[in-house]
């Protein structure tokens, strides 16, 4: 199985995904590390990425999922996956991709971003991400998690979800 922790920058997707991967011994990938330098420069300059910018990046992420699926390994990934079409592209990597949406009020996310000056994504792009975000549709596999609960509660809820849905990968 493959679990993509999604949401806007500052939602906690990487923190929670890393915790789950560590606790369950699953492979972890931070999607931001797959961005080409041109995308990072654009975001660092405060320019939102276009769908054309994201396409090759999303295909590479889907390939990463698919490569590990072919090896029989379950994965955890932190990736914004803001639009349904992006999630569909990621899902082409392998069957059984679950999307775990780390979601909370814009004010909470804004505060978190402001406290994180070392990230290449400036907080000014949060508005663009929030405008782009499409919450999970009822027919998409996954669940939304409230990031306003305390971190231990969030960890417990997410770990329960992943444990309830993980099963051996079948090629």
ChimeraX commands (.cxc) that place a marker at each C-alpha (Angstrom):
marker #1 position 0.00,0.00,0.00 radius 0.5
marker #1 position 1.03,3.56,-0.56 radius 0.5
marker #1 position 0.10,6.53,1.61 radius 0.5
marker #1 position 0.42,10.11,0.37 radius 0.5
marker #1 position 0.17,12.71,3.13 radius 0.5
marker #1 position -1.24,15.74,1.39 radius 0.5
marker #1 position -2.10,19.35,2.15 radius 0.5
marker #1 position -0.85,22.87,1.84 radius 0.5
marker #1 position 2.61,23.88,2.96 radius 0.5
marker #1 position 2.71,24.13,6.75 radius 0.5
marker #1 position -0.10,21.62,7.35 radius 0.5
marker #1 position 2.25,19.14,9.05 radius 0.5
marker #1 position 2.17,16.51,6.33 radius 0.5
marker #1 position 5.92,15.85,6.44 radius 0.5
marker #1 position 6.08,15.70,10.24 radius 0.5
marker #1 position 3.21,13.22,10.45 radius 0.5
marker #1 position 4.33,11.18,7.43 radius 0.5
marker #1 position 7.87,10.79,8.81 radius 0.5
marker #1 position 6.46,9.69,12.16 radius 0.5
marker #1 position 4.26,7.06,10.53 radius 0.5
marker #1 position 7.08,5.80,8.31 radius 0.5
marker #1 position 9.42,5.53,11.32 radius 0.5
marker #1 position 6.85,3.82,13.54 radius 0.5
marker #1 position 5.81,1.29,10.89 radius 0.5
marker #1 position 9.15,0.79,9.15 radius 0.5
marker #1 position 7.89,2.04,5.79 radius 0.5
marker #1 position 9.87,3.78,3.06 radius 0.5
marker #1 position 9.48,7.57,3.15 radius 0.5
marker #1 position 9.85,10.25,0.48 radius 0.5
marker #1 position 9.53,14.01,0.79 radius 0.5
marker #1 position 8.12,15.14,-2.56 radius 0.5
marker #1 position 9.79,18.54,-2.29 radius 0.5
marker #1 position 13.20,16.87,-2.73 radius 0.5
marker #1 position 12.08,15.71,-6.20 radius 0.5
marker #1 position 11.43,19.24,-7.47 radius 0.5
marker #1 position 13.77,20.39,-10.23 radius 0.5
marker #1 position 15.86,23.46,-9.42 radius 0.5
marker #1 position 13.70,25.63,-11.70 radius 0.5
marker #1 position 10.60,24.86,-9.59 radius 0.5
marker #1 position 12.43,25.62,-6.35 radius 0.5
marker #1 position 13.69,28.93,-7.75 radius 0.5
marker #1 position 10.19,29.87,-8.83 radius 0.5
marker #1 position 8.67,29.10,-5.44 radius 0.5
marker #1 position 11.56,30.79,-3.61 radius 0.5
marker #1 position 10.84,33.91,-5.66 radius 0.5
marker #1 position 7.18,33.78,-4.59 radius 0.5
marker #1 position 5.85,32.60,-7.95 radius 0.5
marker #1 position 3.24,29.82,-7.80 radius 0.5
marker #1 position 3.93,26.74,-9.90 radius 0.5
marker #1 position 1.74,26.06,-12.91 radius 0.5
marker #1 position 0.25,22.70,-13.84 radius 0.5
marker #1 position 2.93,22.51,-16.54 radius 0.5
marker #1 position 5.63,22.97,-13.87 radius 0.5
marker #1 position 4.13,20.26,-11.72 radius 0.5
marker #1 position 3.54,17.63,-14.44 radius 0.5
marker #1 position 7.06,16.17,-14.72 radius 0.5
marker #1 position 7.49,16.35,-10.94 radius 0.5
marker #1 position 4.24,14.44,-10.31 radius 0.5
marker #1 position 5.16,11.81,-12.92 radius 0.5
marker #1 position 8.51,11.29,-11.20 radius 0.5
marker #1 position 6.72,10.85,-7.86 radius 0.5
marker #1 position 4.32,8.34,-9.41 radius 0.5
marker #1 position 7.31,6.48,-10.82 radius 0.5
marker #1 position 8.90,6.37,-7.35 radius 0.5
marker #1 position 5.71,4.86,-5.94 radius 0.5
marker #1 position 5.48,2.40,-8.83 radius 0.5
marker #1 position 9.11,1.35,-8.54 radius 0.5
marker #1 position 8.69,0.45,-4.88 radius 0.5
marker #1 position 5.35,-1.22,-5.58 radius 0.5
marker #1 position 7.10,-3.46,-8.12 radius 0.5
marker #1 position 9.56,-4.43,-5.37 radius 0.5
marker #1 position 6.70,-5.29,-3.01 radius 0.5
marker #1 position 7.40,-2.36,-0.67 radius 0.5
marker #1 position 4.80,-0.09,0.89 radius 0.5
marker #1 position 5.56,3.64,0.96 radius 0.5
marker #1 position 4.77,6.88,2.71 radius 0.5
marker #1 position 5.12,10.20,0.90 radius 0.5
marker #1 position 4.61,13.82,1.91 radius 0.5
marker #1 position 3.29,15.71,-1.12 radius 0.5
marker #1 position 0.97,18.67,-1.47 radius 0.5
marker #1 position -1.26,16.83,-4.03 radius 0.5
marker #1 position -3.55,19.84,-4.02 radius 0.5
marker #1 position -5.77,18.97,-6.98 radius 0.5
marker #1 position -7.69,15.84,-7.79 radius 0.5
marker #1 position -5.91,15.62,-11.16 radius 0.5
marker #1 position -2.55,15.62,-9.31 radius 0.5
marker #1 position -3.76,12.81,-7.05 radius 0.5
marker #1 position -4.99,10.86,-10.07 radius 0.5
marker #1 position -1.54,11.18,-11.63 radius 0.5
marker #1 position 0.13,10.00,-8.41 radius 0.5
marker #1 position -2.32,7.10,-8.29 radius 0.5
marker #1 position -1.12,5.94,-11.70 radius 0.5
marker #1 position 2.11,4.84,-10.02 radius 0.5
marker #1 position 0.46,1.84,-8.37 radius 0.5
marker #1 position -2.89,0.52,-7.23 radius 0.5
marker #1 position -3.78,1.17,-3.61 radius 0.5
marker #1 position -2.65,4.78,-3.13 radius 0.5
marker #1 position -4.36,6.38,-0.12 radius 0.5
marker #1 position -4.45,10.14,0.36 radius 0.5
marker #1 position -4.30,11.42,3.94 radius 0.5
marker #1 position -5.25,15.09,3.89 radius 0.5
marker #1 position -3.72,17.09,6.72 radius 0.5
marker #1 position -6.26,19.90,6.99 radius 0.5
marker #1 position -6.81,22.90,9.24 radius 0.5
marker #1 position -7.89,26.54,9.24 radius 0.5
marker #1 position -5.82,28.93,7.13 radius 0.5
marker #1 position -4.93,30.98,10.24 radius 0.5
marker #1 position -3.33,27.95,11.92 radius 0.5
marker #1 position -1.38,27.02,8.80 radius 0.5
marker #1 position -0.26,30.63,8.33 radius 0.5
marker #1 position 1.14,30.73,11.89 radius 0.5
marker #1 position 3.05,27.51,11.29 radius 0.5
marker #1 position 4.56,28.80,8.06 radius 0.5
marker #1 position 5.61,32.05,9.67 radius 0.5
marker #1 position 7.47,30.04,12.33 radius 0.5
marker #1 position 9.36,28.09,9.65 radius 0.5
marker #1 position 11.75,30.54,7.95 radius 0.5
marker #1 position 14.17,27.89,6.65 radius 0.5
marker #1 position 11.82,26.40,4.05 radius 0.5
marker #1 position 12.10,27.47,0.40 radius 0.5
marker #1 position 8.35,28.02,0.11 radius 0.5
marker #1 position 7.51,31.53,1.35 radius 0.5
marker #1 position 4.35,31.93,3.40 radius 0.5
marker #1 position 3.07,34.39,0.79 radius 0.5
marker #1 position 2.30,31.42,-1.47 radius 0.5
marker #1 position -0.13,29.95,1.06 radius 0.5
marker #1 position -3.01,31.93,-0.44 radius 0.5
marker #1 position -2.28,30.42,-3.87 radius 0.5
marker #1 position -2.14,26.92,-2.40 radius 0.5
marker #1 position -5.41,27.40,-0.52 radius 0.5
marker #1 position -7.08,28.63,-3.71 radius 0.5
marker #1 position -5.75,25.61,-5.61 radius 0.5
marker #1 position -6.61,23.02,-2.93 radius 0.5
marker #1 position -9.37,20.58,-3.81 radius 0.5
marker #1 position -10.41,18.56,-0.79 radius 0.5
marker #1 position -10.79,14.83,-1.22 radius 0.5
marker #1 position -13.85,13.82,-3.19 radius 0.5
marker #1 position -16.09,11.06,-1.80 radius 0.5
marker #1 position -14.88,8.60,-4.45 radius 0.5
marker #1 position -11.17,9.16,-3.65 radius 0.5
marker #1 position -9.41,6.69,-1.38 radius 0.5
marker #1 position -8.29,8.36,1.81 radius 0.5
marker #1 position -9.35,10.51,4.72 radius 0.5
marker #1 position -9.07,14.04,6.03 radius 0.5
marker #1 position -7.34,14.63,9.38 radius 0.5
marker #1 position -7.77,17.73,11.56 radius 0.5
marker #1 position -4.34,19.19,12.32 radius 0.5
marker #1 position -5.70,21.34,15.15 radius 0.5
marker #1 position -5.73,18.40,17.56 radius 0.5
marker #1 position -2.63,17.84,19.68 radius 0.5
marker #1 position 0.19,16.07,17.87 radius 0.5
marker #1 position -0.04,12.81,19.84 radius 0.5
marker #1 position -3.76,12.51,19.04 radius 0.5
marker #1 position -3.08,13.22,15.37 radius 0.5
marker #1 position -0.31,10.60,15.32 radius 0.5
marker #1 position -2.64,8.03,16.92 radius 0.5
marker #1 position -5.46,8.71,14.47 radius 0.5
marker #1 position -3.21,8.53,11.43 radius 0.5
marker #1 position -1.37,5.42,12.63 radius 0.5
marker #1 position -4.72,3.70,13.21 radius 0.5
marker #1 position -5.82,4.57,9.67 radius 0.5
marker #1 position -2.60,3.31,8.08 radius 0.5
marker #1 position -2.53,0.10,10.16 radius 0.5
marker #1 position -6.17,-0.57,9.23 radius 0.5
marker #1 position -5.41,-0.16,5.51 radius 0.5
marker #1 position -1.96,-1.61,5.05 radius 0.5
marker #1 position -1.65,-5.00,3.49 radius 0.5
marker #1 position 1.04,-6.77,1.51 radius 0.5
marker #1 position 1.67,-5.27,-1.89 radius 0.5
marker #1 position 0.61,-7.52,-4.76 radius 0.5
marker #1 position 2.05,-6.80,-8.21 radius 0.5
marker link #1:1,2 radius 0.2
marker link #1:2,3 radius 0.2
marker link #1:3,4 radius 0.2
marker link #1:4,5 radius 0.2
marker link #1:5,6 radius 0.2
marker link #1:6,7 radius 0.2
marker link #1:7,8 radius 0.2
marker link #1:8,9 radius 0.2
marker link #1:9,10 radius 0.2
marker link #1:10,11 radius 0.2
marker link #1:11,12 radius 0.2
marker link #1:12,13 radius 0.2
marker link #1:13,14 radius 0.2
marker link #1:14,15 radius 0.2
marker link #1:15,16 radius 0.2
marker link #1:16,17 radius 0.2
marker link #1:17,18 radius 0.2
marker link #1:18,19 radius 0.2
marker link #1:19,20 radius 0.2
marker link #1:20,21 radius 0.2
marker link #1:21,22 radius 0.2
marker link #1:22,23 radius 0.2
marker link #1:23,24 radius 0.2
marker link #1:24,25 radius 0.2
marker link #1:25,26 radius 0.2
marker link #1:26,27 radius 0.2
marker link #1:27,28 radius 0.2
marker link #1:28,29 radius 0.2
marker link #1:29,30 radius 0.2
marker link #1:30,31 radius 0.2
marker link #1:31,32 radius 0.2
marker link #1:32,33 radius 0.2
marker link #1:33,34 radius 0.2
marker link #1:34,35 radius 0.2
marker link #1:35,36 radius 0.2
marker link #1:36,37 radius 0.2
marker link #1:37,38 radius 0.2
marker link #1:38,39 radius 0.2
marker link #1:39,40 radius 0.2
marker link #1:40,41 radius 0.2
marker link #1:41,42 radius 0.2
marker link #1:42,43 radius 0.2
marker link #1:43,44 radius 0.2
marker link #1:44,45 radius 0.2
marker link #1:45,46 radius 0.2
marker link #1:46,47 radius 0.2
marker link #1:47,48 radius 0.2
marker link #1:48,49 radius 0.2
marker link #1:49,50 radius 0.2
marker link #1:50,51 radius 0.2
marker link #1:51,52 radius 0.2
marker link #1:52,53 radius 0.2
marker link #1:53,54 radius 0.2
marker link #1:54,55 radius 0.2
marker link #1:55,56 radius 0.2
marker link #1:56,57 radius 0.2
marker link #1:57,58 radius 0.2
marker link #1:58,59 radius 0.2
marker link #1:59,60 radius 0.2
marker link #1:60,61 radius 0.2
marker link #1:61,62 radius 0.2
marker link #1:62,63 radius 0.2
marker link #1:63,64 radius 0.2
marker link #1:64,65 radius 0.2
marker link #1:65,66 radius 0.2
marker link #1:66,67 radius 0.2
marker link #1:67,68 radius 0.2
marker link #1:68,69 radius 0.2
marker link #1:69,70 radius 0.2
marker link #1:70,71 radius 0.2
marker link #1:71,72 radius 0.2
marker link #1:72,73 radius 0.2
marker link #1:73,74 radius 0.2
marker link #1:74,75 radius 0.2
marker link #1:75,76 radius 0.2
marker link #1:76,77 radius 0.2
marker link #1:77,78 radius 0.2
marker link #1:78,79 radius 0.2
marker link #1:79,80 radius 0.2
marker link #1:80,81 radius 0.2
marker link #1:81,82 radius 0.2
marker link #1:82,83 radius 0.2
marker link #1:83,84 radius 0.2
marker link #1:84,85 radius 0.2
marker link #1:85,86 radius 0.2
marker link #1:86,87 radius 0.2
marker link #1:87,88 radius 0.2
marker link #1:88,89 radius 0.2
marker link #1:89,90 radius 0.2
marker link #1:90,91 radius 0.2
marker link #1:91,92 radius 0.2
marker link #1:92,93 radius 0.2
marker link #1:93,94 radius 0.2
marker link #1:94,95 radius 0.2
marker link #1:95,96 radius 0.2
marker link #1:96,97 radius 0.2
marker link #1:97,98 radius 0.2
marker link #1:98,99 radius 0.2
marker link #1:99,100 radius 0.2
marker link #1:100,101 radius 0.2
marker link #1:101,102 radius 0.2
marker link #1:102,103 radius 0.2
marker link #1:103,104 radius 0.2
marker link #1:104,105 radius 0.2
marker link #1:105,106 radius 0.2
marker link #1:106,107 radius 0.2
marker link #1:107,108 radius 0.2
marker link #1:108,109 radius 0.2
marker link #1:109,110 radius 0.2
marker link #1:110,111 radius 0.2
marker link #1:111,112 radius 0.2
marker link #1:112,113 radius 0.2
marker link #1:113,114 radius 0.2
marker link #1:114,115 radius 0.2
marker link #1:115,116 radius 0.2
marker link #1:116,117 radius 0.2
marker link #1:117,118 radius 0.2
marker link #1:118,119 radius 0.2
marker link #1:119,120 radius 0.2
marker link #1:120,121 radius 0.2
marker link #1:121,122 radius 0.2
marker link #1:122,123 radius 0.2
marker link #1:123,124 radius 0.2
marker link #1:124,125 radius 0.2
marker link #1:125,126 radius 0.2
marker link #1:126,127 radius 0.2
marker link #1:127,128 radius 0.2
marker link #1:128,129 radius 0.2
marker link #1:129,130 radius 0.2
marker link #1:130,131 radius 0.2
marker link #1:131,132 radius 0.2
marker link #1:132,133 radius 0.2
marker link #1:133,134 radius 0.2
marker link #1:134,135 radius 0.2
marker link #1:135,136 radius 0.2
marker link #1:136,137 radius 0.2
marker link #1:137,138 radius 0.2
marker link #1:138,139 radius 0.2
marker link #1:139,140 radius 0.2
marker link #1:140,141 radius 0.2
marker link #1:141,142 radius 0.2
marker link #1:142,143 radius 0.2
marker link #1:143,144 radius 0.2
marker link #1:144,145 radius 0.2
marker link #1:145,146 radius 0.2
marker link #1:146,147 radius 0.2
marker link #1:147,148 radius 0.2
marker link #1:148,149 radius 0.2
marker link #1:149,150 radius 0.2
marker link #1:150,151 radius 0.2
marker link #1:151,152 radius 0.2
marker link #1:152,153 radius 0.2
marker link #1:153,154 radius 0.2
marker link #1:154,155 radius 0.2
marker link #1:155,156 radius 0.2
marker link #1:156,157 radius 0.2
marker link #1:157,158 radius 0.2
marker link #1:158,159 radius 0.2
marker link #1:159,160 radius 0.2
marker link #1:160,161 radius 0.2
marker link #1:161,162 radius 0.2
marker link #1:162,163 radius 0.2
marker link #1:163,164 radius 0.2
marker link #1:164,165 radius 0.2
marker link #1:165,166 radius 0.2
marker link #1:166,167 radius 0.2
marker link #1:167,168 radius 0.2
marker link #1:168,169 radius 0.2
marker link #1:169,170 radius 0.2
marker link #1:170,171 radius 0.2
view
